[in-house]
C-alpha cells in the first residue's frame, strides 16, 4: 500500500518557566503546580488532546494543528517539524 505525507503549517510554542501559564491558556489546558510545594511555580501544562489530557513539561513543545493541540518532546518536535524562514 502506498504511503503519503502531508505538509501542514502549524503554530507551535515551547514551554518555558516564563510562558507556562500563557501557553496553558492558549491551548485551553491548565498550568500544574507540584503538590509537594517544592517549586512555587507551575512545572507543566495539561494539554487537552483528542485522546484526553497529555502533559507538556518545560522544554516541550505544544503544537496547534487544525484547532487541535498536541505536546511534543524536543526530540520528537525536531524530527517532525522544520522552521519556516
C-alpha positions in Angstrom: 0.0 0.0 0.0 1.4 3.4 -0.9 2.2 5.9 1.9 1.7 9.6 1.7 2.9 12.6 3.6 1.0 15.8 4.2 2.9 19.1 4.8 0.8 21.3 7.1 1.5 24.7 8.6 1.2 24.6 12.4 1.6 27.0 15.2 4.0 25.9 18.0 5.1 27.2 21.3 7.9 25.9 23.5 7.1 25.6 27.2 9.3 27.7 29.4 9.1 28.7 33.1 8.1 32.2 32.0 5.4 31.1 29.4 3.8 28.1 31.1 0.7 29.9 32.2 0.1 31.8 28.9 0.6 28.5 26.9 -1.9 26.7 29.1 -4.4 29.5 28.5 -3.6 29.4 24.7 -4.3 25.7 24.4 -7.2 25.6 26.8 -5.2 23.5 29.3 -4.1 24.1 32.8 -0.8 25.0 34.4 0.0 22.5 37.1 2.0 23.1 40.2 3.5 20.3 42.2 1.5 19.4 45.3 4.6 19.0 47.4 5.4 22.7 47.4 9.0 22.1 46.1 8.6 24.8 43.5 6.3 27.9 43.8 5.5 28.0 40.1 3.8 25.7 37.6 6.0 22.9 36.2 3.9 21.5 33.3 0.9 22.1 31.2 -2.0 19.6 30.9 -2.8 19.9 27.2 -6.3 18.9 26.0 -5.9 16.5 23.1 -8.4 14.3 21.2 -7.1 11.4 23.3 -7.5 13.2 26.7 -5.1 15.3 28.6 -1.3 15.0 28.0 1.4 16.7 29.9 3.9 19.1 28.4 6.9 19.8 30.6 9.3 22.7 30.5 11.3 22.4 27.2 8.5 20.5 25.4 6.5 22.0 22.5 2.8 22.4 22.2 1.6 22.3 18.6 -1.7 23.6 17.3 -2.8 22.0 14.0 -6.3 22.5 12.7 -7.5 23.8 16.1 -6.3 20.7 17.9 -3.3 20.7 20.3 -0.7 18.1 21.0 2.5 18.2 23.1 5.9 17.0 21.7 9.2 16.4 23.4 12.0 18.5 21.9 13.4 15.4 20.1 10.0 14.5 18.5 9.4 18.1 17.6 12.8 18.3 15.8 12.0 15.1 13.8 8.5 16.2 12.8 8.9 19.9 12.1 11.1 22.5 10.4 11.2 26.2 11.0 10.0 28.4 8.2 12.4 31.2 7.2 
